[in-house]
Amino acid sequence: MRKWIVRIVLGVAAVMMVGAVSSYLFIDRELTRMYGGLTEVADPALSKESMDSYAIFHVNVLAPEGDRFLPDQIVTIRDGEIRSVGNSTTVPRGIPSLVGRDMYLVPGFTDSHVHLWESENDLLLYVANGVTQVRDMNSLPVNLRWRDEIEGSRIGPDIFAVAPQFATFGPMEGAFVGWVQHKTIVRTAEQVDKAVQDYVAKGYDALKASSYLDREGYIALSAAAAKHDIPLVGHLPVATGLEDLWASHQSEVAHVEEFVKALDREFGGYGADTAEDFLTFVRERSEDVADQMIAHDISVTSTLELIDSFQRQKSDLQTELGAAKLVYENPGIAEGTVITSRGMGWLPDVNIYRWPDQWDDDRKARSRLYWQTYAEAQHILFEAFMARGVAIMTGTDANVPVRVPGFSLHEEMAALQAAGMSPAQILASATSVPGDFMGTSTGQVRPGQKANLVLLRENPLEDIGATDAIEMVIIGGSVFNRKDLDQMLDTVKAANDASRTVPIPVAEGG
């Protein structure tokens, strides 16, 4: 009898073990698909050879100050670096030449807030849209590998890799969240310091605070960042306030939105009935917040269009999806999964911003007012940041619904122009400002800078929409003409179509 009991117990244990392993493998595969790792990889098959030296003739060059174009310039490039810019530059005999007559040469664009995840085709989308540098705000080991490969011969933007964001959860929840959302789970100062040491050793460029880091963890992360001489960027945790930010070593805040949330906590939490009072409070506090940002040398990344889209996705998701360039979005990310994590999934059945079906009209109306107020508060703060001279970097949060990598940067620049930024200021926020912040020798067309450049058919100082009129993209020794860029886009679309399992919405008439 005892033998049979033992056999039954062992049998049940084996079944449970098999079930646990099967569940793990299923969930892990679903997560890989959701983060874009199972999407067919595009191969544009470009027959491009790197050029050690070349020159661009008769081109209008954006001046280092960013406020005008220098006409009829010659730009020489050697070993991936700009060597000379001028109208009387001596060009070595026999080097390849590119003609830029009647065109406008600007630094390659930087998207200062993206999420690459495992979406390999995004690298091509960025290059095809003139984005030659990205700051990946939750970099995985695979993203570090891509960064190294791009420094070699792989096509893609330079990657400034921010380590997986720090958060505080209990042991069981933390293990699940860390696995599913790729967060660094910490509960003690010792754990924080050990994780920071590990990330520095692996070559990450910065650390990120998440909204879910407790106050003690935030203070410990700030101290560890200073100790190990690595920048701290990201969110302002819900458990903290602006005074904690001013006292920290954090050098950048990842969204203007973060200040809306911080002021909401100061206000005591607004709702539909107190929306106007909250906006009055934001106006009263905005200039002081901006001045404190400058006093503590803290930059901010915009993501205006993302926040503005929240209310549109809630009230008319179908139209918003139809207007997005969904054919280029990684289908794994767009489709989400039944094992979805917060912030993933674009389509109606998985979109995190849509109103639940059971909400009545009154609740929807109150929600609409809440999010309209949220967006307006963001713009009040943004205007104060502009007026006071806070360093602003252009970022999109690409791969969060409905921000398609590469394309979203041009949408964000249009949103910045609508918010009152001049084209010159916008160009700086997408080129020289992030170049200075990241220390990457990019962002200006001048000798000594890396040759990350975009050749435009129209003048972006007259209308920032001209940044989309791309004739050529240059990344060091690699030159991609319009045909090459179109080939990149076509192959990404084809790879996505081959991997798609859910039809995508199209715009009316599309």
C-alpha positions as CSV (number, residue, x, y, z in Angstrom):
1,M,0.0,0.0,0.0
2,R,2.8,2.3,1.0
3,K,4.5,1.7,-2.4
4,W,1.3,2.7,-4.2
5,I,1.0,5.9,-2.2
6,V,4.6,6.7,-3.0
7,R,4.0,6.0,-6.7
8,I,0.9,8.2,-6.8
9,V,2.7,11.0,-5.0
10,L,5.6,10.8,-7.4
11,G,3.2,10.6,-10.4
12,V,1.3,13.7,-9.3
13,A,4.6,15.5,-8.7
14,A,5.8,14.5,-12.1
15,V,2.6,15.7,-13.7
16,M,2.8,19.0,-11.8
17,M,6.4,19.4,-12.8
18,V,5.6,18.7,-16.5
19,G,2.7,21.2,-16.2
20,A,4.9,23.8,-14.6
21,V,7.7,23.4,-17.3
22,S,5.1,23.4,-20.1
23,S,3.5,26.6,-18.7
24,Y,6.8,28.3,-18.4
25,L,7.8,27.4,-21.9
26,F,4.4,28.6,-23.3
27,I,4.5,31.9,-21.4
28,D,8.2,32.5,-22.3
29,R,7.4,31.9,-26.0
30,E,4.4,34.2,-25.8
31,L,6.5,36.9,-24.3
32,T,9.2,36.5,-26.9
33,R,6.5,36.8,-29.6
34,M,5.0,39.9,-27.8
35,Y,8.4,41.6,-27.7
36,G,8.9,41.0,-31.4
37,G,11.4,38.2,-31.2
38,L,9.5,35.7,-33.4
39,T,8.8,38.2,-36.3
40,E,10.5,37.3,-39.6
41,V,13.7,39.4,-39.9
42,A,13.8,41.7,-42.9
43,D,16.7,41.5,-45.3
44,P,17.0,44.5,-47.7
45,A,19.9,42.8,-49.4
46,L,21.7,46.1,-50.1
47,S,24.9,45.9,-52.1
48,K,26.6,48.6,-50.1
49,E,30.3,48.9,-49.5
50,S,31.7,51.1,-46.8
51,M,33.6,54.1,-48.1
52,D,36.7,55.2,-46.2
53,S,36.7,58.7,-47.7
54,Y,34.2,60.7,-49.7
55,A,32.9,64.3,-50.2
56,I,29.5,66.0,-50.5
57,F,29.6,68.9,-52.9
58,H,27.4,72.1,-53.4
59,V,25.2,71.3,-50.4
60,N,23.5,73.7,-47.9
61,V,24.8,72.7,-44.5
62,L,23.1,73.4,-41.2
63,A,25.4,75.8,-39.2
64,P,26.7,74.5,-35.9
65,E,24.4,77.1,-34.1
66,G,21.5,75.4,-35.9
67,D,19.8,78.7,-36.9
68,R,20.7,78.9,-40.6
69,F,22.1,77.0,-43.5
70,L,25.5,77.7,-45.0
71,P,25.1,77.7,-48.8
72,D,27.2,75.8,-51.4
73,Q,29.4,73.9,-49.0
74,I,31.8,71.0,-49.4
75,V,31.8,68.4,-46.7
76,T,34.6,65.8,-46.5
77,I,34.3,62.6,-44.6
78,R,37.1,60.1,-43.7
79,D,36.9,57.0,-41.5
80,G,33.3,57.8,-40.5
81,E,34.2,61.3,-39.2
82,I,33.5,64.7,-40.6
83,R,36.9,66.1,-41.5
84,S,36.1,69.5,-43.1
85,V,33.2,71.8,-43.9
86,G,33.6,74.9,-46.1
87,N,33.2,76.4,-49.5
88,S,36.9,76.4,-50.3
89,T,37.8,73.0,-48.9
90,T,40.6,71.1,-50.6
91,V,39.3,67.7,-51.6
92,P,41.8,64.8,-52.0
93,R,42.0,63.7,-55.6
94,G,40.1,60.7,-56.6
95,I,37.8,60.2,-53.6
96,P,34.1,59.4,-54.3
97,S,31.8,62.4,-54.5
98,L,28.1,63.0,-53.7
99,V,26.3,66.0,-55.1
100,G,23.9,67.8,-52.8
101,R,23.0,70.8,-54.9
102,D,19.7,72.5,-53.8
103,M,19.6,70.1,-50.8
104,Y,20.0,70.5,-47.1
105,L,22.4,68.6,-45.0
106,V,21.5,68.2,-41.3
107,P,22.8,66.0,-38.5
108,G,21.2,62.6,-38.2
109,F,18.2,62.6,-35.9
110,T,18.1,61.1,-32.4
111,D,15.0,59.6,-30.8
112,S,15.8,59.9,-27.1
113,H,13.1,57.6,-25.8
114,V,12.5,54.2,-27.6
115,H,11.9,50.6,-26.7
116,L,13.7,48.2,-29.0
117,W,12.7,45.1,-27.1
118,E,13.4,42.1,-29.4
119,S,12.1,43.9,-32.5
120,E,15.0,43.5,-34.8
121,N,13.4,45.1,-37.9
122,D,13.1,48.4,-36.0
123,L,16.7,49.1,-36.7
124,L,15.9,49.5,-40.4
125,L,12.8,51.6,-39.7
126,Y,15.0,54.1,-37.8
127,V,17.6,54.4,-40.5
128,A,14.9,54.7,-43.2
129,N,13.5,57.7,-41.3
130,G,16.8,59.4,-40.8
131,V,17.1,58.4,-37.2
132,T,20.8,57.6,-36.7
133,Q,20.9,57.4,-32.9
134,V,18.4,56.1,-30.4
135,R,18.3,56.0,-26.6
136,D,16.9,52.6,-25.7
137,M,15.2,53.0,-22.3
138,N,15.1,49.4,-21.2
139,S,17.9,47.6,-23.0
140,L,18.1,43.8,-23.0
141,P,21.3,41.8,-23.6
142,V,20.2,41.3,-27.3
143,N,20.1,45.1,-27.7
144,L,23.7,45.3,-26.4
145,R,24.6,42.7,-29.1
146,W,22.9,44.8,-31.7
147,R,24.8,47.9,-30.5
148,D,28.1,46.0,-31.0
149,E,27.1,44.7,-34.4
150,I,26.1,48.2,-35.6
151,E,29.5,49.5,-34.5
152,G,30.7,47.0,-37.0
153,S,28.9,46.6,-40.3
154,R,25.2,46.0,-39.4
155,I,22.7,48.6,-40.6
156,G,21.1,50.4,-37.7
157,P,21.2,53.5,-35.6
158,D,23.8,54.0,-32.8
159,I,22.3,52.7,-29.6
160,F,22.6,54.5,-26.2
161,A,21.7,51.6,-23.9
162,V,19.9,52.3,-20.7
163,A,19.8,49.3,-18.3
164,P,16.5,47.5,-17.4
165,Q,14.6,49.9,-15.1
166,F,14.7,49.5,-11.4
167,A,11.5,48.7,-9.5
168,T,10.5,47.4,-6.0
169,F,8.1,44.5,-5.6
170,G,7.6,41.7,-3.2
171,P,9.5,38.4,-3.8
172,M,6.8,36.5,-5.7
173,E,5.3,39.4,-7.6
174,G,8.8,40.7,-8.2
175,A,10.0,37.5,-9.8
176,F,7.0,37.5,-12.2
177,V,7.3,41.3,-13.0
178,G,11.0,41.0,-13.5
179,W,10.5,38.2,-16.0
180,V,7.5,39.5,-17.9
181,Q,8.4,43.2,-18.0
182,H,12.2,43.0,-18.0
183,K,12.6,45.1,-14.8
184,T,15.4,45.0,-12.3
185,I,13.7,44.1,-9.0
186,V,15.4,45.4,-5.9
187,R,14.4,45.6,-2.2
188,T,17.6,46.7,-0.4
189,A,20.4,49.2,-1.0
190,E,22.8,46.3,-1.3
191,Q,20.8,44.8,-4.1
192,V,20.8,48.1,-5.9
193,D,24.5,48.6,-5.6
194,K,25.2,45.0,-6.8
195,A,22.9,45.4,-9.8
196,V,24.5,48.8,-10.7
197,Q,28.0,47.2,-10.6
198,D,26.8,44.4,-12.9
199,Y,25.3,46.8,-15.4
200,V,28.4,49.0,-15.5
201,A,30.5,45.9,-16.1
202,K,28.2,44.8,-19.0
203,G,28.7,48.2,-20.7
204,Y,25.3,49.9,-20.2
205,D,25.3,53.6,-20.7
206,A,22.8,54.7,-18.0
207,L,20.5,53.5,-15.3
208,K,16.7,54.0,-15.2
209,A,14.4,54.6,-12.3
210,S,10.9,53.3,-12.8
211,S,7.6,54.6,-11.4
212,Y,7.5,51.5,-9.2
213,L,10.7,52.0,-7.3
214,D,10.2,52.8,-3.6
215,R,11.7,55.9,-2.0
216,E,14.5,54.1,-0.3
217,G,15.4,52.3,-3.5
218,Y,15.4,55.6,-5.4
219,I,17.8,57.2,-2.9
220,A,20.0,54.1,-3.1
221,L,20.0,54.1,-6.9
222,S,20.9,57.8,-7.0
223,A,23.8,57.1,-4.6
224,A,25.0,54.1,-6.6
225,A,24.8,56.0,-9.9
226,A,27.1,58.7,-8.4
227,K,29.4,56.1,-6.8
228,H,29.9,54.2,-10.1
229,D,29.9,57.3,-12.3
230,I,27.0,56.3,-14.5
231,P,24.0,58.6,-15.4
232,L,20.6,58.1,-13.8
233,V,17.6,58.8,-16.0
234,G,14.0,57.8,-16.3
235,H,10.8,58.3,-14.3
236,L,10.1,59.9,-11.0
237,P,8.8,57.1,-8.8
238,V,5.3,57.4,-7.4
239,A,6.7,57.1,-3.9
240,T,8.8,60.2,-4.3
241,G,8.2,63.9,-4.9
242,L,10.0,66.8,-6.7
243,E,12.1,67.5,-3.6
244,D,13.6,64.0,-3.9
245,L,14.4,64.7,-7.6
246,W,16.2,67.9,-6.8
247,A,18.2,66.1,-4.1
248,S,19.1,63.2,-6.4
249,H,21.8,62.6,-9.0
250,Q,19.2,62.1,-11.7
251,S,20.2,64.1,-14.8
252,E,17.1,63.5,-17.1
253,V,13.4,62.9,-16.7
254,A,12.0,60.6,-19.5
255,H,8.7,62.4,-20.0
256,V,7.2,65.9,-19.5
257,E,4.3,63.8,-18.2
258,E,6.3,62.8,-15.1
259,F,5.9,66.4,-13.8
260,V,2.1,66.2,-14.3
261,K,2.1,63.1,-12.1
262,A,4.3,64.7,-9.5
263,L,2.2,67.9,-9.3
264,D,-0.9,65.7,-9.1
265,R,0.5,64.1,-6.0
266,E,1.2,67.5,-4.5
267,F,-2.3,68.7,-5.3
268,G,-3.8,65.6,-3.6
269,G,-5.1,64.0,-6.7
270,Y,-7.4,65.7,-9.2
271,G,-10.6,64.3,-10.8
272,A,-13.2,65.5,-13.3
273,D,-14.7,67.7,-10.6
274,T,-11.4,69.4,-9.7
275,A,-9.8,69.6,-13.2
276,E,-9.8,73.4,-13.5
277,D,-8.3,73.8,-10.0
278,F,-5.6,71.4,-10.8
279,L,-4.7,73.3,-14.0
280,T,-4.5,76.5,-12.0
281,F,-2.2,74.8,-9.6
282,V,0.0,73.6,-12.4
283,R,0.3,77.1,-13.9
284,E,1.3,78.4,-10.5
285,R,4.0,75.8,-10.0
286,S,5.3,75.5,-13.6
287,E,7.9,78.2,-13.6
288,D,9.4,77.2,-10.3
289,V,9.6,73.6,-11.5
290,A,11.4,74.8,-14.7
291,D,13.8,76.9,-12.7
292,Q,14.6,74.0,-10.4
293,M,15.3,71.8,-13.5
294,I,17.9,74.4,-14.7
295,A,19.4,74.9,-11.2
296,H,20.0,71.1,-10.9
297,D,21.0,70.6,-14.6
298,I,18.2,68.2,-15.3
299,S,17.0,67.6,-18.9
300,V,13.6,66.4,-20.0
301,T,12.4,64.2,-22.9
302,S,9.3,65.4,-24.7
303,T,6.9,62.4,-25.6
304,L,4.1,65.0,-26.2
305,E,2.4,63.2,-29.0
306,L,2.2,60.0,-27.0
307,I,0.4,61.6,-24.1
308,D,-1.9,63.6,-26.4
309,S,-2.8,60.3,-28.1
310,F,-4.1,58.7,-24.8
311,Q,-7.5,60.4,-25.0
312,R,-7.8,59.8,-28.8
313,Q,-7.1,56.1,-28.2
314,K,-9.7,56.0,-25.5
315,S,-12.4,57.7,-27.4
316,D,-11.8,56.6,-31.0
317,L,-9.3,53.8,-31.1
318,Q,-10.2,52.6,-34.5
319,T,-9.5,55.9,-36.2
320,E,-6.2,56.2,-34.3
321,L,-5.1,52.8,-35.4
322,G,-6.2,53.4,-38.9
323,A,-4.1,56.5,-39.1
324,A,-1.0,54.8,-37.7
325,K,1.6,53.2,-40.0
326,L,0.7,49.8,-38.6
327,V,2.2,47.9,-41.7
328,Y,5.6,48.8,-40.3
329,E,4.9,48.1,-36.6
330,N,6.2,44.7,-35.4
331,P,3.1,42.4,-35.4
332,G,4.2,40.7,-32.2
333,I,4.1,44.0,-30.4
334,A,1.0,45.3,-32.1
335,E,-0.9,42.0,-31.5
336,G,0.1,41.6,-27.9
337,T,-0.6,38.3,-26.2
338,V,-3.0,36.6,-23.8
339,I,-0.1,36.8,-21.4
340,T,0.2,40.5,-21.9
341,S,2.2,42.9,-19.7
342,R,1.4,46.5,-19.0
343,G,2.1,48.8,-21.9
344,M,2.0,46.2,-24.7
345,G,-0.7,45.5,-27.3
346,W,-2.0,47.9,-29.8
347,L,-5.1,46.4,-31.4
348,P,-8.6,46.8,-30.0
349,D,-8.7,43.5,-28.1
350,V,-5.4,44.2,-26.3
351,N,-5.0,48.0,-26.3
352,I,-4.4,49.2,-22.7
353,Y,-5.7,52.7,-23.3
354,R,-9.2,51.9,-24.6
355,W,-12.2,52.2,-22.3
356,P,-13.6,48.9,-21.0
357,D,-16.7,47.8,-22.8
358,Q,-18.8,47.9,-19.6
359,W,-18.2,51.7,-19.0
360,D,-21.3,53.8,-19.4
361,D,-21.4,57.2,-21.1
362,D,-21.1,59.2,-17.9
363,R,-18.0,57.4,-16.8
364,K,-16.5,57.8,-20.3
365,A,-17.2,61.6,-20.2
366,R,-15.5,61.9,-16.8
367,S,-12.5,59.9,-18.1
368,R,-12.3,62.1,-21.2
369,L,-12.2,65.2,-19.1
370,Y,-9.5,63.7,-16.8
371,W,-7.2,62.9,-19.8
372,Q,-7.9,66.1,-21.5
373,T,-6.8,67.9,-18.3
374,Y,-3.7,65.6,-18.1
375,A,-2.7,66.5,-21.6
376,E,-3.3,70.2,-21.0
377,A,-1.2,70.1,-17.8
378,Q,1.6,68.6,-19.9
379,H,1.5,71.5,-22.4
380,I,1.5,74.1,-19.6
381,L,4.7,72.6,-18.2
382,F,6.2,72.2,-21.6
383,E,5.6,75.9,-22.4
384,A,7.3,76.8,-19.1
385,F,10.2,74.6,-19.9
386,M,10.6,76.2,-23.3
387,A,10.3,79.7,-21.9
388,R,12.8,79.2,-19.1
389,G,15.4,77.3,-21.2
390,V,15.2,73.8,-19.9
391,A,17.2,71.3,-22.1
392,I,14.6,69.4,-24.0
393,M,15.3,66.2,-26.0
394,T,12.9,64.8,-28.6
395,G,11.6,61.4,-27.7
396,T,8.6,59.3,-28.7
397,D,8.4,56.1,-26.5
398,A,8.3,54.2,-29.7
399,N,6.7,50.8,-29.6
400,V,4.2,52.0,-27.0
401,P,0.8,52.3,-28.7
402,V,0.6,54.0,-31.3
403,R,4.1,55.2,-31.9
404,V,5.7,53.4,-34.8
405,P,9.6,53.4,-34.7
406,G,11.2,55.9,-36.9
407,F,8.0,57.5,-38.2
408,S,7.0,58.6,-34.7
409,L,10.0,61.0,-34.5
410,H,8.6,63.0,-37.3
411,E,5.2,63.0,-35.7
412,E,6.7,64.2,-32.4
413,M,8.6,67.0,-34.2
414,A,5.3,68.1,-35.8
415,A,3.7,68.1,-32.3
416,L,6.6,70.2,-30.9
417,Q,6.1,72.7,-33.7
418,A,2.3,72.8,-32.8
419,A,3.3,73.3,-29.2
420,G,5.3,76.5,-30.0
421,M,8.8,75.3,-30.6
422,S,10.5,76.9,-33.6
423,P,12.0,74.6,-36.3
424,A,15.5,75.5,-35.2
425,Q,14.7,74.6,-31.6
426,I,13.1,71.3,-32.7
427,L,16.1,70.4,-34.8
428,A,18.4,71.1,-31.8
429,S,16.2,68.9,-29.6
430,A,16.6,66.0,-32.0
431,T,20.3,66.5,-32.8
432,S,22.7,68.6,-30.8
433,V,20.9,68.5,-27.4
434,P,20.8,64.7,-27.1
435,G,24.3,64.5,-28.7
436,D,25.6,66.7,-25.8
437,F,23.6,64.8,-23.2
438,M,24.8,61.4,-24.3
439,G,28.4,62.5,-25.1
440,T,28.3,60.7,-28.5
441,S,30.0,63.3,-30.8
442,T,26.9,63.7,-32.9
443,G,24.4,66.4,-33.5
444,Q,26.3,69.0,-35.5
445,V,27.7,69.1,-39.0
446,R,31.3,70.2,-38.1
447,P,34.8,68.7,-38.1
448,G,35.4,66.1,-35.4
449,Q,31.8,64.9,-35.3
450,K,30.7,61.4,-36.3
451,A,29.3,61.4,-39.9
452,N,25.7,60.7,-39.0
453,L,23.9,62.9,-41.5
454,V,20.6,63.3,-43.3
455,L,20.3,64.9,-46.7
456,L,16.9,66.6,-47.2
457,R,15.1,67.9,-50.3
458,E,13.5,70.7,-48.4
459,N,14.5,73.3,-45.8
460,P,13.5,72.2,-42.3
461,L,14.1,75.7,-40.8
462,E,11.1,76.9,-42.9
463,D,8.8,73.9,-41.9
464,I,9.9,71.1,-39.6
465,G,7.8,68.7,-41.8
466,A,10.7,68.9,-44.3
467,T,12.6,66.4,-42.0
468,D,10.4,63.7,-43.7
469,A,11.7,64.7,-47.2
470,I,14.7,62.4,-47.0
471,E,16.9,61.9,-50.0
472,M,19.9,60.2,-48.3
473,V,21.0,58.9,-44.9
474,I,24.7,58.6,-44.0
475,I,26.0,56.7,-41.0
476,G,29.8,56.9,-40.9
477,G,31.0,55.2,-44.0
478,S,27.7,53.9,-45.1
479,V,25.6,55.9,-47.6
480,F,21.9,55.0,-48.2
481,N,20.1,56.7,-51.1
482,R,16.3,57.0,-51.4
483,K,16.1,53.7,-53.3
484,D,18.0,52.0,-50.5
485,L,15.7,53.5,-47.8
486,D,12.6,52.4,-49.7
487,Q,14.0,48.9,-50.0
488,M,14.4,48.9,-46.2
489,L,10.8,49.9,-45.7
490,D,9.5,47.4,-48.3
491,T,11.4,44.4,-46.7
492,V,10.1,45.3,-43.2
493,K,6.5,45.4,-44.4
494,A,7.0,42.1,-46.2
495,A,8.5,40.5,-43.1
496,N,5.7,41.8,-41.0
497,D,3.0,40.6,-43.4
498,A,4.6,37.1,-43.3
499,S,4.4,37.1,-39.5
500,R,1.0,38.7,-39.0
501,T,-1.7,36.6,-37.3
502,V,-4.3,39.3,-36.8
503,P,-5.6,41.7,-39.6
504,I,-4.7,45.3,-39.0
505,P,-7.2,48.2,-39.2
506,V,-6.8,50.6,-42.1
507,A,-7.8,54.2,-42.4
508,E,-11.1,55.0,-44.2
509,G,-10.5,55.0,-47.9
510,G,-7.2,53.1,-47.4
